[in-house]
Amino acid sequence: MENIPIRHLKNIGVLTEQRLTRLGILTVQDLLFHLPMRYQDRTRLFPIGHLKIGQEVLIEGTVNSCEIKNGKRRILTVILQDFSGMIALKWFHFNPSQHYQIGEKLRCFGEIKNGLNCLEVFHPETRRIESNTPLENTLTPIYPTTEGLFQPQLRKLIHQALQFEIPDLLPKELTNGLPSLLESLQIVHSPNPEEKVEELLNGQHPAQQRLALEELLAHHLSLRLSRQNSQHYQAPILIKNSRNIQQFIKTLPFQLTNAQQRVYQEILNDVTKPSPMQRLIQGDVGSGKTIVAALAAFHAIESGLQVAIMSPLELLAEQHFKNFNNWFEKLGVQTTKLIGSLTKKNKEQTLLKIANGEAQIIIGTHALFQESVVFKKLGLIIIDEQHRFGVQQRLALKEKGTFENNHPHQLIMTATPIPRTLALTLYADLDVSIIDELPPGRTLIKTVAIPISKRSEIIERVAQICSTGRQAYWVCPLIEESEQFDIQAAQVTFEQLHHDLPNLKIGLAHGKLKSKDKDQVMKLFQKGEINVLVATTVIEVGVDVPNASLMIIDNAERLGLSQLHQLRGRVGRGTIESFCVLLYQPPLSNLAKSRLTILRESQDGFLIAQRDLELRGPGEVLGTRQTGIVKLKVADWQQHHDLIGNIPPIAEKLLQTQPDLVPQLIRRWVFQSPFSEVY
C-alpha cells in the first residue's frame, strides 16, 4: 500500500491530487493514516424545541418559508419547523439549488446560535430527505483538510482506502491486547455511537493507542538501526593521553566533579575507537557540561583535527567563544567564530582559515553548515542545546565533516533533563551520559511563591537588590496584553518598572525583537549596564550573568515545571546568594499548586523532569516548540506518554523474533530508508 499512488482511487483528478499532496497524502497508505481531529454525532435527531445555544446537532423538519433578504448582505433564510418548534437556517453564500420549497423535508447539521426572534444555524450542512431516510450509523469524522478539499470528499476517499488490505506488521503478543491494525483503522475512521467518544477525543481509545504504539515503535527502531549502521563507518581515533592534556587539566581554576570525570571517561572510551561517537550529555543548568566538551575538543586538537561547536543563538556562540578562547589561547590553539553578524571581509577571512586548517576550534550558529563552509579535517562536532536544531541541520553539519572516508565524532549537549524512559525512546541512536552533580561553590537558589497582590513589595525588593550592585531578571509569559488571559505582559511590566524604579536602567528582551536588537540588550545586561532585564521566556536558554541574583517569574502558574526550573537556573551562577520569586494569580489549580510546591522543595533537574513527566507528560518536559523532537503523524508525545516505556522492550523482542518486519514498519511510518542517517 505504501507504493500505491493516491490517483489510483476513484474520483481523483489532478486538482484533488494536488490538494491531497498539500496534506502530505501521496499514497493510499498515507490516506489511511490521515486521522480525524474530532467527531460529530449525526446518529440521532434533536427536537428543535429542546435545542440549546452552542450545541452542534442534527435536526430535521419541514420548510415553513424560504426567502432571500436584501440588505448590506444578501441572506438566504429558511424557517424549519418540527413538532416542537421552529429554527432559522441562514446562508450568506448560496446557489440556486438551495431554493427550498415550502413543505420539503430537510435534515441539517450545524451549531445552534441565538437569534433575534428564534434560534439560528448559519451555513448548516443540509440535504433533502424522504420520510424514511435512515440516519447515519457511525459518528462522523472531521479531518484536517486544505482549501478546496471538503469533508464529504475526504470521507469517501478514506472509505475507498479501507477496502484495501493492509498487512498487520506487529505480532499479536506484542500489542498488549490492543485491537488489530485494520480494526483500529476502521474504529478510528468510522466509530460506532457505542464507542467512548471522550476516549476518542482524548486520543486514549485502544484503537488510537494501537496506531500510536506502532508509530512510536517504528521511530524508535529507525533510530536503533541508524545507530547500528553508524558503527560501520570509520572515524578518526583520537589521542587518549598526552602531556599537554594533563597540563591543561591542571591549569583549570577548579577540580572536576566525580560526575564530570565519569562522563569525560565515557567520551574518551568512545573517541579512541575507530567508529564515530554519538553521545548525548544531559546535565542540569550549571553542572559543567561545557568544560567536559572542552576536554573532548582538546583530544581532537591534539590529534591534528578541527572541532566545530554549534549553538542555537549568536549570544551563546559568543559566550562559548569567550570561554574556549580563555582556555585554549595560551596553549597556542586558534579559536574562531562564524556567526551571521560577521562583516563580509571577516567572514571571508574566517572561511579561508577553516578551509586551510588554521582555525582549529570553530564556534558558530547555523552559519556552520552553509555551503560556503569547507572544513579541512573536522574530527569532532559539539552541538549545544541540541533540541533547538532540526535533524536536517545536524545532518548537514555532519556531512561537512567527512574527510578521507572518516566521519566526525559527535557530542551533543542539553540542559533539559529527560527521564530515562523517555530518553531511551527519543534518543535510541545515542549513548546517554548524565552529569548529575553540581560543582562545589554553587549556591542553592532560595525559591518562594508569592501572590501577585504583593507585586509592589517585590518591586521594592528589586530596588534593594540592585542598590547593592546586583542585577535581576523579571520574566513574563506574554509580550503584550492579552484580553483572554489576565497576565501582566512584558511590555507593560517594562513600562511599570521604568516608572517605579527611575534610578535603575531597565531592559526589554522578547521573541519579537530582531536578533541583533535582542543580542544587544542581552550584552548590555551581561556587562552590567542594565540593572533589570524584563523578558519573555527567550532567556530560558541564555548567557551566564553571575552578577544576576534575583529571578522573578510573573504568572508562574501558567508555565511548565521544567520551564520554570530552566528559568530559575539563570541565577545562582556564582557564589552570590540568589533568589527566585514565583508570582502567581490565586486561586491556584491543584496542578499549579503541585508544580510550585515541587519547585520550592527541589533543585534537582532530573527529579523535577520526572515529576513533570508524571504531572503533564512529555509535551511539558520537552517543550512545544522544540524543532529537534521527532514530528509524529498519529502518536502524540503528551497523549500517549504511557506507551513510551513499553517501546524499547517491544523493539528488542521484535528484533530478536521477527527482524524481517522491522524495515517494513519503518517504511510505513518514518518514510525513509531504515539505514538512513538520523543525526
N, C-alpha and C positions, 0 to 999 in steps of 0.2 A: 504493500500500500504506500510505502514511502516513495515509490517510484511512479505512482500513477498520477499524472498531471491533473489538476482540477478541471481542465477543459474537457476531460473525458466524461464528466457528468452531463446530464441533460439540461437544456435551457441555460447554458453558459456561453455568452457571446464574448466578444473582445472587451467591451466595456466592463462587463461583470467580472471578467478575469482580472482586469487591471485593478478594479476596486478590491477584490479579494487579495491581490498581491500587496496592496497598501496595508492590509491587516496581517501580512506575513503568512497568508494562506496560499501555498503553491501546489500542494498535493492533497489527495483525498484524506490522507492521514492527518495533515495539518488541520483540515476542516473538522475532523472528529475530536481533536484536542482543543478546538476553539470553544471554550466552555461558557455557559451562561453567567452573567454577572448578577442576575436576580430572576425572580419568577413572578408571574401574575396568575391569580386564581380565576379562571373562566369556566370552572366546572359547576358553578352554582349561580342562580339568579337572586338578586336582591330586590325586594319590593321598593318602588320609588318612594313611597310614603315613609319608609323606615331608614332612608339614607342619612349618613352623617357627613359633614364637611371634612374633606381630607381623605375620605375613603377612595380606593381605586377598585372599582367593582364592575360586574356585568349586570346590565339591566335590559329589560325587554318591554316593549309597549307598542301602542298604535299611534300613528301620526295624527295629531289633532289639528295642526296647522303647519304651513311651510311658506315662509316669505323672506324676501331679500329687503333689508332695510338700508337705505342710503343715508349716509352722514359723512363724517370725516373719513370713515372707512366703511366699505360695503360689508355687511354681515348677513350671512345666511342663518336664519333662526328657525329651528323646528321644535314644536312643542310635542313632547312624547308623553303618552298617558297610559297608565295601567290601572288595575282595580283599586290601588291605594293612593294614587296621587299623580302629579304632573311634574315634568322637569324640562328645562330649555337646553337644547343642543345647539351650539353656535360654532360657525366656521368663518374665519377671515379669508381663508383661501379655499375656493371651491370650484367645481366644474359642473357642466350641465347634467351629468349623470346623477348629481346629488339633488335634483329637483324631485323630492319625495311627494307622493300622492296621499291625500287625506284618506285614512283607513288602512294604509300599508302597515305591515308589522315589521319592526326593526329590532335588531339586537345590537347593543352598543357597549363599549368598554372605555372607561376613562376615569379621571379624577373629579370628584364632586367638589364644586365650589359654591360659595354663597352668591346669590344674585339679588337684583332689586325686588322682584316680585316672587321668585321661586328659586330653587336650586338650579345650578347650571353645570354643563360639561362643555369645555372648549375642545374642538377638534377630536371628538371621540372616534375610535375605530368602529365603524358601523357597517352592517350588512343586512340586506333584506332577507326575511325568513318566511317559512310557512309555519303553520300551527304546530306541526310535528317535527320541526328541525331539531335534531339532537344537540345536546351540549357537548363541549369538549370533555374527554375522559382523562386528560392529564393536565398538570399545571403547564402554563405557557412560559417557555424560557425567553429571556430577553438577553441578547448577545451584545458584546462590544461591536460596533459597526463603524462605517465611514460614510461620507456623503454619497448619496445615490444608491446605497445598498440597504434595502429595507428589511425589517424583521421577518415578515412572511416569506420573503425570498430566501433568507438565510435558513429559516426553519425547514423549508422544502429541500434545500441543498443538503443540509445535515441529515435529514430523513433518508435521502438517497445514499449518503455515505455510510449510514448504519446498516445498509443491506450488504455491504462488502464484508468479507471475512477478515478479521484482524487477529493475528496469532497472539495467544497469551504467552508471554515470554517468562513469566515468573511461576515456578513450581508452586503448587497449592500449599505445600508445607512451609513455604517461606512468607506467605502473605498474612499470617496471624489471624486466620479466619475471616478475612475481608472478602467481598464478592470478587468474581472473576472480572477480567478486563472488559469483556463485552457487556456483561450485566451492569457493570459500573457505568459504562458509557450510556447505556440505554436509560438507566435511572437518572443520570445527570441531565441528559438531553430531553427526556420525556417522563418526569416523575409523576407517579400516581398521586392523587389527592391524599391517600393514606400515608404517604411518606412524610417524615417530620420536616416541615418546611423550615423551622428555625435552624435545624441542623444543616440543611442545605444552604441557607443564607449565611451561616457562620463558617461554612467550609468544613464542618465536623461530621457530615454524613459518612457512613462507611464507604459508600461508592466514591466520594471525593478523596477520602483517605487512601483508598486503593490506588487511585491515579497519582496522588501526591507521593505515596511510598515509592512507586515505580520511577517517577521523575527524580526524586532525591537520590535514589539508588543509582540511577544512570549517571548523574553528575558526579557522584562520589566515585563510581567505577572509572569514569573518564579521567579523573584526577589521579587515581591509583595507577592506571595504565600509563598515563603521562609520566609519572614518577619512575615507573619501571622502565619505560623507554629511555628516559634521560640517563639512566645508569649505563646505557650502551654508548653514550657519547664520550668523547675524550676531553679531558680538562687538564690545564697545566698543574703540575704537582708543585705546591709552594714549599719553600724552605721552612722546616719546622722550628729551627732554632738558630740563633746567631748572637754574636756579642752585641751587635747594635740593638737587637730586640730586647735583650736583657737590660742594656743600658737605658733604653727608652722607658722600660717599666720602672726602673729605679729613680728616674728623674721626675716621675709623676708626683704631684704635691699631695697625693693621698694613696692609701692602700686599697687594693681591690677587695670587695666583699667576697665572702665564700661563694655567693651565687654568681657573681661576675666571673670568678675564677673557674667555676664549673662550666659555665656557658662558653668561656674562652677555650677551654679544653675540648668541648664538643665541636667547636668550629675548627680547631686545629686538626682533630681527627678527620674531619671532612676534607679540608683543603690539601691534606697531604696524601689524598687518594687520587687516582687518575680519572675519576668521573666527577661531573660538576656537583658542587654543594648546592643544595636547595634547602635553606634553613630559615625558619621564622623565629625571631626573638620577640617574645612577649615580655614586657616589663612595665610596671606601673610608672606613672609620672615621676621623674626624678630618681629612677632606680639605677641609672648609669648605663644605659644601652649604648650611648654614643662612644664612650671610651672603649667598650668591647669591640665596637665596629672599627674604631681607630687601630686597635691591636691587629685585627684581621687585615686591615689595609696595609699595615707595616709589613706583614708577611708577604703580601703581594709585591710591594715596592722592593723589598729585599730580594725577591725572585726576578726582578727586572721587568715587572709588569705594571700596567696602569690600573687605577681604581676610579670608577665612576660612582658618584653619590648623588642620588636623585631625591629632591624634596618637592612637596606639592606647592609650596609658597616661596616667593623670592626672599622674603624676610627670613624664613627658616634656612634657605640656602646660604644667605649672608651669615647667619649665625654659625652654621656648620663650617663655612669658610674661615671665619674668625677663629674658631676652636682648633680646627685642623692645622691652620697656619701657625698658631701659637705652639702646638705640639711638635710640628714637623720642620718648621723653618730652620731652627738651629741645627737640625740634622742634615741640612742640605737638600731636603725634599721639596720640590716645587709644587705648590698647591695653587690651582687656578679656579676661576668660577666662570660659568657660562649661563647667563640669565638674559631674559628678554630685554632688559633695560640698558644693556651694554651699547655703546656707540658703535657705528658701523666699523670704524677703524679698529677699536678694541676687540670687536668680535672677530674680525679677520685675523688679527694677531693671535688671538686665543685658539682659533681653529687650526692655524698653522702649527702652534705649539702642541696641540693634541695629536695632529697627524704625524709630526716628526718624533713624538715621544718625549719632547722636552717637558711637557706638562705631565706630571706623574699622578697627581690626585686632581680629578676634575669634579667640581661640585656645581650642580645646576638644577634647573627645573625641567619642564617638558622640553626645553630647548635642547637637551642632551640627545634626543633621538630624532632631531631634524636631519633631513637628507644631507645637508652640508657638513655634518659632523662625521669625521672619519678618525677612528682610534688606530694607533699603531699596534699596541698589544694590550688589549683590555683583559685583565685576568680576574677582576672582582667587581661585581655590581652590588652596591648597597642602596636599598630603597627604603626611605624613611616614610612613616605613616602610610604603609602600603595600601590601606583601604581607600585612599584618596585617588589612586590610579586605577584605570581600567586595565583589563587583561591585555588588550592590544597594545597599550602603551608600554607595558612591561616587556611584552614580546619584542616590540620594535627595538628597545634598548639592548635586549639580549642578542638579537640577530646582529647588531652592530659590533658585538664583541667577539664574533667568531674570527679566529685567525689560525692559519696553519692546521686546520681541522680541529682546533681546540675551541671548546665552549667555555665562557667565563663562569666562575663560581658566583652564586647569588646569595646575598644575606639580606633578609627582609625584616624590617623592624616595625612594631606597632606599640603604641602606649594605651591601646584599648584592650584590656584583659578580656580574654574569651574563655568561658568554661570549657573544660576538657571534652565533654560530649559534643559540643558544638564545633570545637577546633578539629576533632577527628573527622568530622564530615566535611567541613568547609575547606580544610587545608590538608586533604589526604595526599597531596603531591609534595608536601613539605615535611621536613623534620622540625619539630617544635621544641624550642628551648625557652625556659622561663627564668627571668631574673626576679625572684620573689623576696628580695631583701633590699631595704633602703640603705644607702651609705651612712656611716656614723656622722652625727652632727646635724642631720636634717631634723628640723623642728616639727613636732606634731602640730597640726593646724586645729585650733580651737573652733569648733563649729556650733553655732547656735541658730535656733529657729525663732523668728520674731514676727508677730502680726504686723501687717502693713500700716496699721493705725499708729505705730510708733516710728514712722518714717522720719519725722523731724528729729527724733533723738539719734537716729542713725546718721543723719546729715551732720549733727554736732560731733559725733564720733569721728566722722571723716575729717572734719576740720582739726580735731585734736591730733589724729594720726599724722596728718600732713604737716602740722606745725612742728613736728619732731624731725621733719626731713624725709619721712616715709611717703610711699605712694599707694594709691588704691584703685581697684577696678570696681565698676558698677555695671553689671550685666543685665540687659533687658531682653525678653524673648522676641519682641517685635521692633520694627524700625519706626513705624508711625502709629498713630492712634487707630484702634480698631473698634468699630461700633459693635462688633459681635462679642468681643471679649473685653472685660474690664481690666486691661493691662496697661501699666504705665510704660509707654513706649520710650525707646532710646532717645528720640529727638526731643520729647517733652522733658525727660529726665535731664538731658544735657542743658536745656534752657533753664530748668528749675535750679540745678546746681550752679549754673553760671550766675543766677540771680542771688541765691542764698550764700554762695561762697565767693564773693567778689575778689578776695585776695589770692585765690588759687587759680591755676591755669587748668582749664577743663578741656579734654579732647574727646572726639567722637569718631568711632570706627564701626562700620557696618558693611554688610554684603553688597549694598547698592553703590558704595563708593567705587571709583575706578581703582584698580590695583595699585597704581602709582600713588594716589592720594592716601589710600589705606596704609600702604607701607610707610609713607612719610609720617603719618600720625603715630604709627607704632614705633618708628625710630625715635621720634621726639620723646615718647614715653620711656623708651629704653634708656635714653640719655638723661632722663630726669628732668626734662624741660616741660613736661606735662605732669601735674600732680595727680589728677584723677582722670582715668580713661573710662568714658561711658561707651559701652559696646554691646553689640548683639553677640550671639554665640560664635561669631567668627574667630574669637580668641580662644576657643576650646583647644585648638592646636596652635600654639604661639611661641613667641620668643621667651627666653629667660630674662626676667627682670627681678633680680634678687632683692632689690630695694622695695618692691611691692609687698606689703604685709597685710593688706585688707582686701577681701573679696566680698562684694555684696551682690546677691543674685535676686533680682526682682521677680515676684510671682514664681518662686521656686517650685511651687506645687504643680506647675504646668510643664516642667521639664523632667526628662527621664533620669533615673538614678545614676546610670553610667555617665550620662552627660553632665550631671551635677558634679560627679566626682572628678571628671576631666577639668571642668571649670575651676573647681576648688584647687586643683593642682597647679594653677597659675601662680599661687602664692606659696609661702613656705619653702622657697627655693634657695634659701640661705640659712643663716643661723639666727635670723631675727624672729622674735615671737610673732606668729601670724594668726589671722582670724578669718573665718568665713561666716557671713551672716546670710541666712536663708529667709528672705522676706516673703511671707505668704498671706494670701487673702482668705480669711476664715469665711464660712466653716470648711474644714478640710474633709475630703472623702477618706474612706478607710485606706484606699490605695495610696493617696498622697501622704497620709499620716505615717504609713509603713515606710515609705521612701525616705521621708525626712528623719524618721527615727533611726533607720539603718545608717544614714549618712552621719548623723550626730555620734553614733556609737562606734563606727568603724572607719578606718582609713586604709584598709586592705582592699586594693582594687580588685583582686581575684574573688574575694568573698563578696564584694559589692556586685560584681558581674554575675556571680552565681545567684545571688538573691534577686537581681534584676531579671535574670532568665526565668526564675520561678514566678516572679510577680507579673511580668509583662511579655515574656517570650523574646526570641532573638531579634525581632524588629527593634526593640528598645536597646538591646545590648550593642547591636551593630550600627544603629542609626538608620534613618530612612533615605539619606541622600548619598550613601557611600557607593561610588562608582565601581569599586573593585569587587563587590559582592555579586555572585552569580545571579543573573536575572532569570527567574523561573517562569515557565509557561502556565503551569497548573498549580503546583505547590506554592505555599506561602510560608516564609520563614516564621511568621508570627502565628498564623492559624494552625500550622502543622508541626510546631516545635516538639510535640510529644512523640513524633515519629523519629526524630533525629537520632536519638540514642540507639534505635534499633538498626540503623542503616549499616554501620561498619560490620557487625556480626552477620547480617544477611548477605552483605557483599562477600565476606570471607567464605560463607557456605556455598554461594553460587560459583565463585571462582574455583572452589575445590571439586564441586559435584558436576556442574554443567558450564564449563568455561566457554563453550561454543555459543551460549546465549548472550554473553556479555557484549560483544561487538554489535549485535542486533539491538540490544537495549540502548546502547549509547547512540547509535544512529537514529533511533526513534526519537530520542529526547534532546540530544545535545547538538545534532545536526552538524557534526564534524567527524573526521576520521578518529577512531579510538586511539590512534597513535600520534595525533597532532599535539603540538606543544601547548601548554596552558599558561605557563609563566615564561 
